[in-house]
Amino acid sequence: MVEGSSSCIWHAQPKVVGQLVLFDLIVCACRVDCISRNRVDHMKVAIPHPGRGVVMVQEEGEQFKCICEENCSVLLALHVATFFFFQSFARIKKWLEHVESSPNLTVIAGGKCDDKVGYYVQPSIIETKDPLDPIMKEEIFGPIVAVYVYPADQYQEILHLIDTSTPYGLTGAIFAQDKNVIDEASKVLRFTAGNFYINDKSTGSVVAQQPFGGARISGTNDKAGGPHYILRWTSPQSVKETHVPLTTWRYPYMG
């Protein structure tokens, strides 16, 4: 802005750069024989990081639920220090109360919270029968992952549902072995995630290695840590200089 002026004159329009919301999607379209490898990434994503929505093909979903039930005590023991400020605790507690009151939601692991000493929320995995339940659409910012198990013949419908059911667009991941499935998901989910991962967990982006940022209401998708980010703070100017002066005002087509 020009100083010493009675009016507000800007050298350039102010820039808006931001990352606003953590919300991630994970689509699993794997064969049963791939579950043992991919479940490790599911676990990495589901428990220690906030705000995940996972959709799984039916046969994998059933085995994933069994794995969670078998390893529930181990999962919770690995992440015992999940504490929040009171405001965060109260907000996440309302989500757990929603889980208890909804007939569409079932606790697979966790589901408890305690404010007797600090503000503790158990890392929780919740299964939903309704892919449009608020727990699948809203940003929770707490250790809760929602899982929807879909019929294998509804894969295309699920992709379009993911694209249209939430306004967020931070990170996402697809787990599959079929390259055609991966290509289709990458195209349909093009605008659902600023950072998109294939057969890898959708967390742990490293600055200067994986430029990070999301679009829609998750931010301005400026990719902090990458070359695109610095361009947001510049004001380009195009310069044209004529070295051979014009000698007539007529254009060539005028003869």
N, C-alpha and C positions, 0 to 999 in steps of 0.2 A: 504494500500500500504506500502511496506517495505521502511523505510526511510534510507537515506544514501547510497542508491544504485545508480549506474550509469545507470541502466536500470529500466524500469517501471515494477515492480513485484507486483501483487495484491494478497492479502490473499484470496480473493474471487471475483467472477465476479460481477461487479457493478449491483445494483438492479434498476429497473425502476418501479416506482409506480406513478400512476396518475389518476385523473378524469378530463376529458377534455371537455366534451360537455353535455349540458342540452337538452335532447329531450325525449319526453314521448308520449306514445300511449295510447289511451283509446278505448276499444271495448265495445259497448253496444248492447246486444242481449236480451233485456228485453221485457216482455209482457207489454201491455199498462197499466195494472193496477199496474205495478211496477214503472211507471215513476215518480209519485209524490214523492216517497221516494228517488229514485236514482238521480233525477234532482238536489237535494241539493248538492250531491257530484260533479255532473258535474259543477255546478256553482263555488264551492270551488276551483276546479282545473282550470277551464277555465280562470278566470279573473286575480287573483292575481299572478299567476306563469307563467313563460315564456316557450314558445316553445312546445305547445301541439298540437297533431294531434288526432282528435276524429273521429271514424267511428261509425255510428248508424244505426240500423235497421230502415226501412222506416217509420213504423207507429210511432215509438218513435221520430224519427227525426223531423217529422212534428209538433208534440206537443212541442218538445224542442225549435224549432224556434219560435213558438207562445209565449212560456214562455219568451224567450229572448226579443222578441219585446215588450211584455207587461211590462217587468221589466227593460228595457234598461236604463231609467233615474236613477233608483235606483242603478243598478249595477255600473254605471259610477260614481255616487255620493259617493259610498262606497270606491272607489279607485281613488281619485283625485290627489294623490301625486306620479304619475308615471313619474319620471324624470330620464334622462340619461345624460352621457357625450356627447359632440358633436358627437364624432365618432359613438357611439351607436345610437344616434338620427338619424344621417344621414343614417345609415345602415337600421334601422327599417322604416324610411320614404320611402326608396326605395321599401320595401315590400308593404307598403300601396299604393304606386304608381303602383306597379304590380297588386294589387287588382283592382284598378280603370281601368286599361288598359286591363285586361283579361276578355273575354266574359264568362269564366267558373267560375268566382268568384263573389260572392254577399255579401255585408256587411249586417249582421244581427244586429249588435250593434257596436257602436264606429266607427272606421275607420278614425279618424282625428288625426292630430298632430300639435304642435305649438311651435315655438322657440322664441316667442316674449319676454317671461319672463322665463328664464331657458329653459329646453328641455322637453316638455311634449308630451306623446303619450297616446291617449285614449286607455284604455283596449278594445280590439276588438274581435268580433266573426265573422268569415268569413265562408261562405258556399262555397264549391267547387263542381262542377259537375264532375270533373276529379280527381280520387284518386291519380293520378301520377303527379298532378301539383306540381311544386317546393315548394309551401307553405306547402304541406303535407309531403315533403321529407327532407327539409333542416332545420337546426337549426337556429332559429330566435333570440332567447334570448331577447325576448321582450313580452309585454302583448298582444299577438295575439294567438288565438286558431282557428285552421282550422277544419271545420266539413264537413265530407262526409256522406251523407245519402245513404245507400245501400239497394237494394231490398232484402227481407227476404230470397229468395231462392238462394242467392249468398254468403251465410255466409262462407262456406268452401273456396271459391275462395278469399274472402276478407282476411281471416286469412293468406293464403299463400302469398297474395299480400303484407300484412304488413311485413311478414318475409323476403321478398326479395327486397322490394322497397327502403329501407333506410339502410345505413351502421351503424346507431347508435344503442345503446343498453343500455340505462340508466334505465328508469323505465317504467312501463306499468300497465294497469288495465283492468280487464274484469268485466262487470256488466251483470249478468244473474241469472236466478232462476233455470234453468235446470242443474242438476249436470253433465249430459253428455256433455252439451255445454261447461261448465266450464272446464271439464277434457280435452276435445278436444282442446280448446284454450290454455290451459296450456302446452300441448305437442307441438302443432304447433309453439307456440310463445316462446318456451323454451330459445332460444338464442337471443330474441329481447329485453330482459330486465334483468338487474342484480337484480332489485327489482321489484317483480311482486305482484300486489294487486288484491284480489278478492272481489268484491262488496265494495270497499273502494277507496277513492281518492289516487292518485299516488304521493302525495306530503307530506311533513311534517315528513320525517323520523327522528327519534330521536336517536342520538348517544348513544350506549350502550344498546338500546332497539331494534333497527332495523339496523343491520349492513348494510352499504350503499356502493354501487359502481356499475358501469356499465362496460360492455365489448364492443367488436367491437371497433369503434373509439371513444367511449365514455369514455374509460379508461382501466385500467388493472384489474378491477373488484376485488379489494383486500379487499373489505368489511371493510372499516374504522369503528371502533366502535365494532368490533367483534373479536373472537379469531383467525380467519384466517389472519387478517391484520398483527399481530405481527410476524407471521411465515415468512412473506415476508422479514423481516430484519434479518433473521437468516441464517446460513450456516450449514446445518446438516452434521454430520460425522458418518459413520457407523464403529464400532469397533468390530473385531473378535479376541478372545483370545483362544488359545488351551491349555487345562489343562492336556491332556494325549498325550505325544509326539508320533509321528509315529515311528514304528520300522521297517517298510519295505516300499519300494517304490511301491509294487504291489497293485493294486486295488482288492477288493474282488472277482470280476468276473474272475480274472486271475488264481485263484486257488492256 
